[in-house]
């Protein structure tokens, strides 16, 4: 009967690891399969990734495209349904949303979108609010300050 205690691989399916540099009797001593001289025989030798033997490497031959706009404004997005976790009458601004973990601190601005429903009257003071989100917040008795 086959159990975990007597499992073994098929004979010949596993080869022992090649252990080099273990003396002349091993058949892989002295130069340890590295040859006699050259860059790859030295310790620390071997070319870096992307090196093509001195030929201009591919990452330098290809043209560069596009640019990164350093003045880009990053908006954190919050849906109306997520605002229901605040107490009624609370003021919801960027700091409150960051503290609640709903917006990452890396975002410069916050925008509220109208996905879902809201049941509590909140004072929402963020940078942008979509039209449907504004309607839902005001229908629940809240106010929007941009």
N, CA and C atoms as a LAMMPS dump frame, in Angstrom:
ITEM: TIMESTEP
0
ITEM: NUMBER OF ATOMS
438
ITEM: BOX BOUNDS ff ff ff
-5.0000000000000000e+02 5.0000000000000000e+02
-5.0000000000000000e+02 5.0000000000000000e+02
-5.0000000000000000e+02 5.0000000000000000e+02
ITEM: ATOMS id mol type element x y z
1 1 1 N 0.84 -1.191 0
2 1 2 C 0 0 0
3 1 3 C 0.883 1.251 0
4 2 1 N 0.467 2.261 -0.773
5 2 2 C 1.255 3.498 -0.91
6 2 3 C 0.812 4.511 0.138
7 3 1 N 1.744 4.936 0.978
8 3 2 C 1.462 5.967 1.977
9 3 3 C 2.524 7.046 1.881
10 4 1 N 2.329 8.145 2.625
11 4 2 C 3.3 9.243 2.588
12 4 3 C 4.668 8.792 3.093
13 5 1 N 4.694 7.764 3.933
14 5 2 C 5.973 7.347 4.505
15 5 3 C 6.833 6.548 3.539
16 6 1 N 6.221 5.965 2.506
17 6 2 C 7.043 5.181 1.576
18 6 3 C 7.004 5.707 0.147
19 7 1 N 6.702 7 -0.014
20 7 2 C 6.766 7.621 -1.341
21 7 3 C 8.213 7.798 -1.767
22 8 1 N 8.489 7.54 -3.031
23 8 2 C 9.825 7.829 -3.567
24 8 3 C 9.691 8.064 -5.066
25 9 1 N 10.595 8.862 -5.637
26 9 2 C 10.514 9.113 -7.079
27 9 3 C 10.89 7.871 -7.88
28 10 1 N 10.491 7.872 -9.142
29 10 2 C 10.847 6.76 -10.019
30 10 3 C 12.364 6.661 -10.142
31 11 1 N 12.9 5.449 -10.232
32 11 2 C 14.356 5.304 -10.375
33 11 3 C 14.84 5.987 -11.652
34 12 1 N 15.9 6.794 -11.515
35 12 2 C 16.479 7.491 -12.661
36 12 3 C 15.823 8.81 -12.988
37 13 1 N 14.748 9.167 -12.273
38 13 2 C 14.075 10.426 -12.6
39 13 3 C 14.737 11.608 -11.907
40 14 1 N 15.55 11.382 -10.887
41 14 2 C 16.208 12.46 -10.154
42 14 3 C 17.702 12.245 -10.201
43 15 1 N 18.445 13.289 -10.642
44 15 2 C 19.899 13.21 -10.688
45 15 3 C 20.483 13.978 -9.523
46 16 1 N 21.61 13.542 -8.972
47 16 2 C 22.231 14.313 -7.902
48 16 3 C 22.786 15.629 -8.432
49 17 1 N 22.835 16.64 -7.585
50 17 2 C 23.348 17.957 -7.96
51 17 3 C 24.837 17.869 -8.287
52 18 1 N 25.284 18.603 -9.315
53 18 2 C 26.702 18.616 -9.686
54 18 3 C 27.477 19.441 -8.67
55 19 1 N 28.33 18.811 -7.882
56 19 2 C 29.122 19.497 -6.868
57 19 3 C 30.518 19.695 -7.431
58 20 1 N 30.88 20.949 -7.679
59 20 2 C 32.168 21.241 -8.308
60 20 3 C 33.16 21.75 -7.275
61 21 1 N 34.436 21.672 -7.61
62 21 2 C 35.477 22.197 -6.735
63 21 3 C 35.707 21.336 -5.517
64 22 1 N 35.618 20.019 -5.662
65 22 2 C 35.815 19.117 -4.534
66 22 3 C 37.042 18.222 -4.728
67 23 1 N 38.043 18.747 -5.392
68 23 2 C 39.296 17.999 -5.502
69 23 3 C 39.432 17.234 -6.798
70 24 1 N 40.673 16.733 -7.089
71 24 2 C 40.937 16.072 -8.377
72 24 3 C 40.201 14.75 -8.524
73 25 1 N 39.933 14.05 -7.447
74 25 2 C 39.282 12.751 -7.561
75 25 3 C 37.837 12.847 -8.022
76 26 1 N 37.216 14.004 -7.882
77 26 2 C 35.805 14.132 -8.241
78 26 3 C 35.611 14.238 -9.74
79 27 1 N 36.696 14.55 -10.46
80 27 2 C 36.553 14.774 -11.894
81 27 3 C 36.1 16.187 -12.213
82 28 1 N 35.763 16.989 -11.207
83 28 2 C 35.356 18.387 -11.427
84 28 3 C 36.071 19.283 -10.434
85 29 1 N 37.35 19.028 -10.208
86 29 2 C 38.13 19.868 -9.31
87 29 3 C 38.871 20.918 -10.106
88 30 1 N 39.905 21.485 -9.561
89 30 2 C 40.778 22.489 -10.171
90 30 3 C 39.984 23.643 -10.765
91 31 1 N 39.704 23.664 -12.059
92 31 2 C 39.023 24.825 -12.645
93 31 3 C 37.509 24.768 -12.436
94 32 1 N 37.001 23.649 -11.966
95 32 2 C 35.592 23.519 -11.608
96 32 3 C 34.652 23.89 -12.745
97 33 1 N 34.873 23.325 -13.894
98 33 2 C 34.044 23.459 -15.115
99 33 3 C 34.03 24.867 -15.678
100 34 1 N 34.964 25.734 -15.233
101 34 2 C 34.968 27.118 -15.721
102 34 3 C 35.963 27.343 -16.857
103 35 1 N 36.739 26.374 -17.243
104 35 2 C 37.775 26.598 -18.244
105 35 3 C 39.01 27.185 -17.589
106 36 1 N 39.983 27.647 -18.404
107 36 2 C 41.261 28.069 -17.833
108 36 3 C 41.376 29.557 -17.581
109 37 1 N 40.965 30.39 -18.514
110 37 2 C 41.105 31.834 -18.329
111 37 3 C 39.879 32.559 -18.87
112 38 1 N 39.832 33.835 -18.627
113 38 2 C 38.763 34.649 -19.185
114 38 3 C 37.826 35.179 -18.123
115 39 1 N 36.961 36.044 -18.582
116 39 2 C 36.076 36.78 -17.689
117 39 3 C 35.19 35.836 -16.883
118 40 1 N 34.667 34.803 -17.515
119 40 2 C 33.742 33.903 -16.831
120 40 3 C 34.44 32.938 -15.885
121 41 1 N 35.769 32.859 -15.931
122 41 2 C 36.463 31.97 -14.998
123 41 3 C 36.74 32.663 -13.673
124 42 1 N 36.646 33.982 -13.67
125 42 2 C 36.976 34.738 -12.464
126 42 3 C 35.788 34.766 -11.492
127 43 1 N 36.097 34.999 -10.228
128 43 2 C 35 35.181 -9.279
129 43 3 C 34.368 36.542 -9.555
130 44 1 N 33.068 36.596 -9.54
131 44 2 C 32.366 37.824 -9.878
132 44 3 C 32.28 38.046 -11.365
133 45 1 N 32.838 37.152 -12.152
134 45 2 C 32.793 37.286 -13.606
135 45 3 C 31.428 36.939 -14.139
136 46 1 N 31.193 37.233 -15.385
137 46 2 C 29.895 37.003 -16.009
138 46 3 C 29.267 38.331 -16.347
139 47 1 N 28.613 38.387 -17.498
140 47 2 C 28.099 39.671 -17.978
141 47 3 C 26.763 39.991 -17.326
142 48 1 N 26.459 41.258 -17.243
143 48 2 C 25.209 41.711 -16.622
144 48 3 C 24.037 41.427 -17.565
145 49 1 N 22.826 41.415 -17.037
146 49 2 C 21.657 41.222 -17.897
147 49 3 C 21.559 42.321 -18.949
148 50 1 N 21.277 41.934 -20.172
149 50 2 C 21.147 42.886 -21.266
150 50 3 C 22.443 43.167 -21.999
151 51 1 N 23.589 42.658 -21.496
152 51 2 C 24.873 42.894 -22.175
153 51 3 C 24.949 42.016 -23.407
154 52 1 N 25.345 42.611 -24.549
155 52 2 C 25.361 41.886 -25.822
156 52 3 C 26.769 41.825 -26.387
157 53 1 N 27.771 41.7 -25.521
158 53 2 C 29.138 41.522 -26
159 53 3 C 29.747 42.788 -26.567
160 54 1 N 29.252 43.938 -26.21
161 54 2 C 29.789 45.191 -26.729
162 54 3 C 28.931 45.785 -27.821
163 55 1 N 28.112 44.956 -28.454
164 55 2 C 27.149 45.486 -29.415
165 55 3 C 26.184 46.402 -28.666
166 56 1 N 25.701 47.438 -29.345
167 56 2 C 24.771 48.366 -28.711
168 56 3 C 23.523 47.601 -28.257
169 57 1 N 23.238 47.579 -26.961
170 57 2 C 22.153 46.733 -26.479
171 57 3 C 20.774 47.191 -26.939
172 58 1 N 19.858 46.238 -26.935
173 58 2 C 18.52 46.493 -27.466
174 58 3 C 17.841 47.666 -26.773
175 59 1 N 17.992 47.758 -25.44
176 59 2 C 17.291 48.833 -24.725
177 59 3 C 17.862 50.203 -25.061
178 60 1 N 19.05 50.253 -25.642
179 60 2 C 19.589 51.547 -26.071
180 60 3 C 19.354 51.79 -27.549
181 61 1 N 19.08 50.724 -28.321
182 61 2 C 18.816 50.894 -29.75
183 61 3 C 17.395 51.366 -30.008
184 62 1 N 16.472 50.993 -29.132
185 62 2 C 15.077 51.346 -29.372
186 62 3 C 14.826 52.811 -29.022
187 63 1 N 13.937 53.486 -29.762
188 63 2 C 13.67 54.893 -29.477
189 63 3 C 12.875 55.058 -28.192
190 64 1 N 13.083 56.187 -27.541
191 64 2 C 12.322 56.522 -26.351
192 64 3 C 11.021 57.193 -26.797
193 65 1 N 9.923 56.866 -26.091
194 65 2 C 8.633 57.42 -26.48
195 65 3 C 7.946 58.046 -25.282
196 66 1 N 7.235 59.15 -25.512
197 66 2 C 6.378 59.739 -24.499
198 66 3 C 7.141 60.487 -23.42
199 67 1 N 6.395 60.997 -22.452
200 67 2 C 7.001 61.712 -21.345
201 67 3 C 6.054 61.637 -20.16
202 68 1 N 6.529 62.005 -18.989
203 68 2 C 5.711 62.02 -17.786
204 68 3 C 5.438 63.466 -17.405
205 69 1 N 4.183 63.814 -17.319
206 69 2 C 3.797 65.172 -16.97
207 69 3 C 3.913 65.331 -15.455
208 70 1 N 4.886 66.12 -15.009
209 70 2 C 5.112 66.278 -13.574
210 70 3 C 4.076 67.194 -12.927
211 71 1 N 3.253 67.866 -13.742
212 71 2 C 2.223 68.758 -13.208
213 71 3 C 0.848 68.092 -13.208
214 72 1 N 0.781 66.793 -13.495
215 72 2 C -0.48 66.073 -13.563
216 72 3 C -1.171 66.078 -12.197
217 73 1 N -2.48 66.285 -12.218
218 73 2 C -3.254 66.293 -10.978
219 73 3 C -3.842 64.901 -10.756
220 74 1 N -3.577 64.325 -9.593
221 74 2 C -4.038 62.98 -9.28
222 74 3 C -5.291 63.065 -8.409
223 75 1 N -6.373 62.443 -8.846
224 75 2 C -7.632 62.458 -8.117
225 75 3 C -7.891 61.098 -7.479
226 76 1 N -8.176 61.095 -6.184
227 76 2 C -8.657 59.9 -5.516
228 76 3 C -10.162 59.829 -5.676
229 77 1 N -10.662 58.642 -6.013
230 77 2 C -12.081 58.486 -6.322
231 77 3 C -12.789 57.82 -5.148
232 78 1 N -13.94 58.394 -4.742
233 78 2 C -14.776 57.822 -3.685
234 78 3 C -16.211 57.83 -4.188
235 79 1 N -16.916 56.713 -3.991
236 79 2 C -18.32 56.635 -4.385
237 79 3 C -19.223 57.051 -3.23
238 80 1 N -20.434 57.489 -3.583
239 80 2 C -21.395 57.959 -2.59
240 80 3 C -21.712 56.859 -1.578
241 81 1 N -21.809 55.603 -2.039
242 81 2 C -22.163 54.499 -1.133
243 81 3 C -21.124 54.317 -0.033
244 82 1 N -19.874 54.704 -0.29
245 82 2 C -18.821 54.558 0.713
246 82 3 C -18.914 55.617 1.808
247 83 1 N -19.632 56.709 1.545
248 83 2 C -19.74 57.79 2.529
249 83 3 C -20.69 57.429 3.675
250 84 1 N -21.455 56.355 3.519
251 84 2 C -22.428 55.97 4.541
252 84 3 C -21.777 55.514 5.841
253 85 1 N -20.486 55.239 5.822
254 85 2 C -19.825 54.783 7.055
255 85 3 C -19.576 55.935 8.039
256 86 1 N -19.687 57.19 7.582
257 86 2 C -19.526 58.339 8.479
258 86 3 C -20.819 58.564 9.26
259 87 1 N -20.708 59.173 10.471
260 87 2 C -21.894 59.473 11.262
261 87 3 C -22.678 60.62 10.607
262 88 1 N -23.958 60.651 10.869
263 88 2 C -24.797 61.712 10.317
264 88 3 C -24.338 63.064 10.861
265 89 1 N -24.28 64.051 9.978
266 89 2 C -23.861 65.385 10.372
267 89 3 C -22.363 65.599 10.354
268 90 1 N -21.58 64.568 10.022
269 90 2 C -20.113 64.7 10.01
270 90 3 C -19.673 65.51 8.804
271 91 1 N -18.511 66.155 8.953
272 91 2 C -17.917 66.881 7.831
273 91 3 C -16.928 65.938 7.152
274 92 1 N -17.148 65.668 5.879
275 92 2 C -16.31 64.744 5.115
276 92 3 C -15.423 65.561 4.191
277 93 1 N -14.124 65.608 4.515
278 93 2 C -13.163 66.281 3.641
279 93 3 C -12.031 65.298 3.321
280 94 1 N -10.994 65.794 2.644
281 94 2 C -9.895 64.924 2.233
282 94 3 C -9.232 64.26 3.43
283 95 1 N -8.996 65.032 4.498
284 95 2 C -8.326 64.48 5.684
285 95 3 C -9.153 63.371 6.324
286 96 1 N -10.463 63.559 6.387
287 96 2 C -11.329 62.538 6.982
288 96 3 C -11.315 61.269 6.137
289 97 1 N -11.287 61.425 4.812
290 97 2 C -11.28 60.26 3.923
291 97 3 C -9.956 59.519 4.001
292 98 1 N -8.849 60.254 4.139
293 98 2 C -7.533 59.612 4.273
294 98 3 C -7.46 58.863 5.603
295 99 1 N -7.971 59.508 6.668
296 99 2 C -7.943 58.876 7.996
297 99 3 C -8.796 57.613 8.017
298 100 1 N -9.902 57.62 7.265
299 100 2 C -10.783 56.452 7.208
300 100 3 C -10.234 55.374 6.277
301 101 1 N -9.156 55.676 5.566
302 101 2 C -8.554 54.689 4.672
303 101 3 C -9.267 54.546 3.346
304 102 1 N -10.101 55.511 2.985
305 102 2 C -10.853 55.423 1.738
306 102 3 C -10.108 56.045 0.565
307 103 1 N -9.144 56.921 0.864
308 103 2 C -8.331 57.564 -0.166
309 103 3 C -6.879 57.49 0.284
310 104 1 N -5.998 57.124 -0.63
311 104 2 C -4.573 57.09 -0.287
312 104 3 C -4.041 58.512 -0.187
313 105 1 N -3.067 58.727 0.663
314 105 2 C -2.531 60.055 0.885
315 105 3 C -1.769 60.621 -0.294
316 106 1 N -1.441 59.752 -1.275
317 106 2 C -0.665 60.23 -2.432
318 106 3 C -1.484 61.098 -3.381
319 107 1 N -2.819 61.045 -3.255
320 107 2 C -3.643 61.815 -4.174
321 107 3 C -3.723 63.264 -3.746
322 108 1 N -3.635 64.176 -4.744
323 108 2 C -3.683 65.607 -4.475
324 108 3 C -5.109 66.066 -4.195
325 109 1 N -6.061 65.484 -4.917
326 109 2 C -7.446 65.922 -4.854
327 109 3 C -8.36 64.723 -4.66
328 110 1 N -9.629 65.014 -4.333
329 110 2 C -10.627 63.96 -4.145
330 110 3 C -11.854 64.3 -4.974
331 111 1 N -12.416 63.27 -5.632
332 111 2 C -13.659 63.457 -6.378
333 111 3 C -14.666 62.422 -5.896
334 112 1 N -15.906 62.877 -5.683
335 112 2 C -16.984 61.992 -5.261
336 112 3 C -17.819 61.631 -6.49
337 113 1 N -18.024 60.32 -6.707
338 113 2 C -18.849 59.855 -7.822
339 113 3 C -20.164 59.298 -7.273
340 114 1 N -21.177 59.176 -8.153
341 114 2 C -22.538 58.888 -7.711
342 114 3 C -22.926 57.423 -7.692
343 115 1 N -22.003 56.489 -7.553
344 115 2 C -22.355 55.073 -7.532
345 115 3 C -22.898 54.692 -6.159
346 116 1 N -24.101 54.115 -6.113
347 116 2 C -24.694 53.688 -4.846
348 116 3 C -25.639 54.728 -4.281
349 117 1 N -26.059 54.472 -3.031
350 117 2 C -27.014 55.354 -2.365
351 117 3 C -26.431 55.84 -1.038
352 118 1 N -26.947 56.965 -0.548
353 118 2 C -26.521 57.497 0.748
354 118 3 C -27.772 57.794 1.566
355 119 1 N -27.695 57.49 2.864
356 119 2 C -28.879 57.653 3.715
357 119 3 C -28.686 58.71 4.787
358 120 1 N -27.448 59.182 5.003
359 120 2 C -27.167 60.116 6.087
360 120 3 C -26.882 61.506 5.541
361 121 1 N -27.238 62.525 6.326
362 121 2 C -26.974 63.911 5.938
363 121 3 C -25.532 64.25 6.328
364 122 1 N -24.688 64.514 5.327
365 122 2 C -23.276 64.814 5.557
366 122 3 C -22.922 66.146 4.924
367 123 1 N -21.901 66.793 5.475
368 123 2 C -21.33 67.974 4.835
369 123 3 C -20.085 67.512 4.098
370 124 1 N -20.129 67.528 2.783
371 124 2 C -19.038 67.016 1.951
372 124 3 C -18.244 68.192 1.417
373 125 1 N -16.955 68.265 1.773
374 125 2 C -16.089 69.363 1.326
375 125 3 C -14.878 68.761 0.628
376 126 1 N -15.013 68.526 -0.685
377 126 2 C -13.914 67.964 -1.482
378 126 3 C -13.716 68.818 -2.722
379 127 1 N -12.791 68.408 -3.578
380 127 2 C -12.43 69.229 -4.729
381 127 3 C -13.455 69.161 -5.858
382 128 1 N -13.972 67.933 -6.123
383 128 2 C -14.944 67.802 -7.21
384 128 3 C -16.022 66.815 -6.802
385 129 1 N -17.23 67.059 -7.298
386 129 2 C -18.369 66.177 -7.049
387 129 3 C -19.125 66.038 -8.36
388 130 1 N -19.441 64.802 -8.751
389 130 2 C -20.209 64.611 -9.978
390 130 3 C -21.643 65.062 -9.756
391 131 1 N -22.376 65.298 -10.851
392 131 2 C -23.742 65.794 -10.75
393 131 3 C -24.652 64.83 -10.017
394 132 1 N -24.544 63.54 -10.336
395 132 2 C -25.429 62.562 -9.684
396 132 3 C -25.08 62.427 -8.212
397 133 1 N -23.801 62.521 -7.85
398 133 2 C -23.404 62.445 -6.44
399 133 3 C -23.951 63.645 -5.676
400 134 1 N -23.893 64.824 -6.279
401 134 2 C -24.415 66.04 -5.635
402 134 3 C -25.916 65.892 -5.364
403 135 1 N -26.654 65.368 -6.347
404 135 2 C -28.094 65.173 -6.176
405 135 3 C -28.387 64.221 -5.028
406 136 1 N -27.657 63.107 -4.947
407 136 2 C -27.922 62.103 -3.907
408 136 3 C -27.573 62.63 -2.513
409 137 1 N -26.476 63.369 -2.415
410 137 2 C -26.069 63.921 -1.112
411 137 3 C -27.11 64.941 -0.642
412 138 1 N -27.547 65.813 -1.549
413 138 2 C -28.511 66.843 -1.175
414 138 3 C -29.899 66.234 -0.93
415 139 1 N -30.229 65.143 -1.63
416 139 2 C -31.527 64.481 -1.406
417 139 3 C -31.548 63.829 -0.028
418 140 1 N -30.388 63.43 0.491
419 140 2 C -30.314 62.82 1.818
420 140 3 C -30.266 63.872 2.914
421 141 1 N -30.296 65.166 2.539
422 141 2 C -30.293 66.247 3.518
423 141 3 C -28.918 66.825 3.772
424 142 1 N -27.909 66.42 3.013
425 142 2 C -26.55 66.923 3.213
426 142 3 C -26.264 68.138 2.344
427 143 1 N -25.051 68.672 2.514
428 143 2 C -24.608 69.801 1.688
429 143 3 C -23.271 69.486 1.06
430 144 1 N -23.001 70.162 -0.061
431 144 2 C -21.759 69.957 -0.81
432 144 3 C -21.008 71.275 -0.874
433 145 1 N -19.74 71.266 -0.445
434 145 2 C -18.862 72.433 -0.574
435 145 3 C -17.691 72.022 -1.423
436 146 1 N -17.448 72.777 -2.502
437 146 2 C -16.295 72.442 -3.352
438 146 3 C -15.181 73.432 -3.13
